């Protein structure tokens, strides 16, 4: 790793790129991240019955990601890290958004009302990183690697059941778990695994998108994939607050908790980006970049909520592209953002993504969500686990996963309490934070 870090960059942080290298770099970043950007709206839309709005939601996810990436690269008035920090739709919010949306759906809310509530709550939660960026040192003492890792693992485990459902053909599918569905998902998964076994970095970075393309081609040959496009060629123009805006504390608080957790992830991604971009990892300049990057995340989430997209975060996989290409120029970030904005304006592209076969999507997302679990375990075990840490892990996982598997355990509680703590992320995450603050630290660890 040290050897790679000592290699000279082809284009440094403030170097301007010629046209061809800029476009090639932007396309590589796009291929490494586009599946991650469009998958959350696909899953949320199908889970909450929002299929009529899916093309627009996908288009706006690409648009908001592009705008956020440009904000991070430009670093206007200290907002943004001034690096290639690709902004993409965050997987971390999927569980709490789906849970809140299902609750609203049970209460008789229309799709437009569900979206208005989700975007209203995510708009308010976007203020959290703006505030936390000014107190990052205090904040990091509350959400330690142990707590952050626990929450990320719970997020991943909660999402895996969505992947398995899609692998079988989708919720309520007449042919659920049919052999052709299981075969398509398995074929997609095998392609991704084989490409990740390659020694070529580019194969690993493009494994998800190649797996989905290969799975979709097989589905077409089997007669299970027939993409259709509307005749209109008008661009999908971004409309602020297209679905209106509303607010509910019971929907907002779980989203706010995930917003806090995602900030720690952002700090880790920004630190890795600084290292790959040959920037200081200590001192005022580093602190300003971290603060600006968190601010950029917050502004990116504000833009996303305004234009009907789900919360954004800094994508970690694009650090791998920087390492592979040795291009760290922030001007490449502007090209990347422009490419995503352009893609977001073409509804035909979003319509194609919306119609991807469910089993193919399930096979691909199983890898992605499993990677979330693996990342959480890596963060959680960054420090040695003593008996105190093991107790926190045991209680957080036991309570969180137990309540999610049997939410009726809370039926005697007030409705607000049930809504807030019926999923693993909020119940287990909140318990982990409280236990980490209340349980005494062992003398050996406190001396360190």
C-alpha positions, 0 to 999 in steps of 0.5 A: 500500500505504501508503495502505491501511495508513493507513485506519482500522480498522472494528474494532481489535485489542481491539475487541469485535464485535457479533453480525452483524459477527462472524459475517459476518467469520468466514464470509469468513475461512472461505471464504478458507481452508477449501479450504486446510485440507481439501485436505492430508488429502484428498491424503494420504488418497488417496495412502496409501490411507486413504480409510476414515478420510478423513471423520474426518481432514477433520473433525479438520483443521477441529477442530484449525484451529479450536482453534489459531485460538482459541489464537492469538486469546486469547493465554493466558499469552503463547501466541499472537499475540493477533491473527487468525492463522487456523491451517490444515493446512500444505501444506509437510508434504505431500511428506514425510508422503506419502513417509514413509507410502508407505515404511511402506506398502511395508513392510506397515504397515496404515493405522492403523499408518501414521497412528500413525507420522505423528501420533507424528512430527508430535507430536514435531516440534511441540516444535520451534517451542516451542523455536525461539521462544525463540531466534528471532534465532539461528534466523533467521541459519541459515535466510536468505530464500535457503534458505527460498525454495529449500525452499518452491520445492522443496515446491511443485514436489514437490506439483504432480505430485500435482495433475496426477495428480488432474487426470487422474482420480487414481492408478490411475483406469481413465479416467485422462487421459480427455477429461472428466477433463481438461475438468473440471480445465480448467474449474475452473482457468479459473473460478479464473483469471477470478475472480483477474482481477477487480478485486473483492478478494472475488472473488480471495479466494473464487476457489478455493472458487467454482472447486471448486463450479462444477467439482463442479456441472459434474461432477454435470451430466455424471454424474461426481459422485454424493455419498452420505452415511451415514445416521448423524447422530452428530457426529464427536467428537474422540478423542485418539490414536485411531490410537495413536502410534509413532515412527521417526527416518527419518520424523521427520527430514524432518518436523522439517526442514519444521517449521524452515522453516515457522517462517520463513513464520510470522514473515513472516505474523505481521509482515504481520498486525501491520502490517494490525492497526496494531501496532508492527513493532519493539520489545518488543511486536512481539517478544513477538507474534512469539514468542507466535505461534510458540508458538501455532503449536507448540501448535496442531500439538500439538493437531492431532497429538493429535486425528489432524490433520496439522501446522498453520501460520498461513495467509497468505491471511487477512491479505488478508481483514483488509485487505479487511474492515478488521476486525482484532479478535482477538475475530473470531478466536474466532468464526472458530475456533468456526465451524471447530470446529462444522464439524468436528463434522459428519461429513456435511460431511467426507463431501461434501468427501471425494467431490469429483471428483479432476479438479476438485480437481486443477485447483484445487490446481494453482493452490494449489501453483503459488502455493507455488512463486511464493511461494518465488521471491519470498522467494528473490529478496528479496535480490540474487542474487550468484554465491554465491547462484546456485551454492547455488540451482543445486546445491540444485535440481539435487540435490533434483529429481534425486534425487526423479526418480531415487531409485535413485541412493541405493540403495547407501546405508544404508536410513535415508539413502535414506529421509531424502534420497529426496525433493527437500525434504529432500535439496535443503533440507539441501544449501542449509542446508549450502552457505549455512553453508559457502560464504564470503560475498562482500565486497560482501555482507558489508559490507552 
